[in-house]
């Protein structure tokens, strides 16, 4: 990261911390901090902040949208399955969130091997008429 961008990044986070000091629990600022970390490829920090945000604000769709982006960018799409349950539980019906889930699931399908090691040699005939 160039020096100029590093300074901008530091100022963005400094401003977020100031806002949160003055207005604790400002959801949009917490989510923005998570996004800033993600844009700078600090995915673990971003995910941690955003996972906390969806715990604190479970019906606010922007936290889910941001976290879904982090999982996608960090190649951790398998985590979408966990968050999808929460999204359904809290009745999040955003088209944006739905598209992000679909994007992750499609990528997972492409990455999934045809046969996984634990399934090789095992066939389930329980429902067959044989």
N, C-alpha and C positions, 0 to 999 in steps of 0.2 A: 504494500500500500504506500503510495507516495506521501510525502510529508504533509502536503496540503490536505489530502483526503483524511489522513490520520488526525489532523487538527479538527477538521469538520466533525468527524466521528466522535472525538472526545467532547467537543462543544455540545453536540446533540445529546449525548448521555448526561453531561453536566446540567443541561437545561431540564432534562427529564427528572433528574434527581432533585433539582430545585423545586419543580412543580409538585413532586410527590412530598417534599418536605412541607410546602405551603398548603397543599391539598391532598392529605393522605388518602389513599384509596381511590385516586382518580384513575378509573379503569382504562381510559383511552391512553393515558400516559404510560401505564404499566405495559399495555399491549404494544405501544410504540417502542418502548425500550426493548422488548423482545424482538420486534421486527428489526430494529437497528443492529442488534447483535447478529441476527440471521443474515442481514444484508452484508455483514462483514465476515460471514462464514464462521461465526462462533456459535455453532448450532446447539451445543450442549447448554450454554448459558441461555440462549434464546428459548430452547424447549423448557428449561427449568422455570424461567420467568412466566412463560405462557401457560404451562401446566398449573402453576400457582394461580394465575389469573382466571382460568376456567373453573378452578375450585372456588375461588372467591366470588366470581360472577357467572354462575352456571347457566344463566339464560341469555347471556350477552353473546351474540353470534360472532362478533369480530374477533374475540379471543380464539374461538374454534378455527375461524378462517386463517388466522395468523399461524396457529399451531399446525394446521394441515399443510400450509406452505413450508414450514420448517421441516416437517417430516418428509415432504416431497424433495426439497432441495438437498437434504442430508441423506437421501436414499434410505430412509427408515419408514417406508410405506407400510410395513407390517404393523406399525403402531396405530395406524388408522383404524384398525379393527377395534382396538380398545376404546378409542375416543368416539367411535361411531355409536357405541352403546349409550354413552352419555348424551350425545346429540339427540338420539331418539328419546331418551328419558326426559330431557328438558324441552322436548317439542320444538327443536330448532328446525325451521322449515325454509331456510334461506336458499335461494337458487345458487348463490355463490358457494355456500358450504357444500351443497349437493354436488356441484360441478367439481369441487376439489376432492371430494370423496371418490367420485367416479374416476377422476384422473389417477388417483393413487391406486385404486382397485384395478384399473386397466394396466397400469405399469406392473403391478404384482402378478397379474395373469401372464404377462409376457415373460416375466422373470422366473416363473414357477416351472420347475422341471416336470417333465411328463410323468416320470416315476421318481418318487422320493425313496431314499434308502430304507426307511422303516416300513414302506408299503410293498417293496419288491417281494414277490413270491406269495403274497397274500391276496386272495380274492374272496369277496364276500358273496356267497351264494344263498344267503338266508332267505331272500325274497324270491328266489327262483323256484320254479315248479319242478325241478329235477329230483 
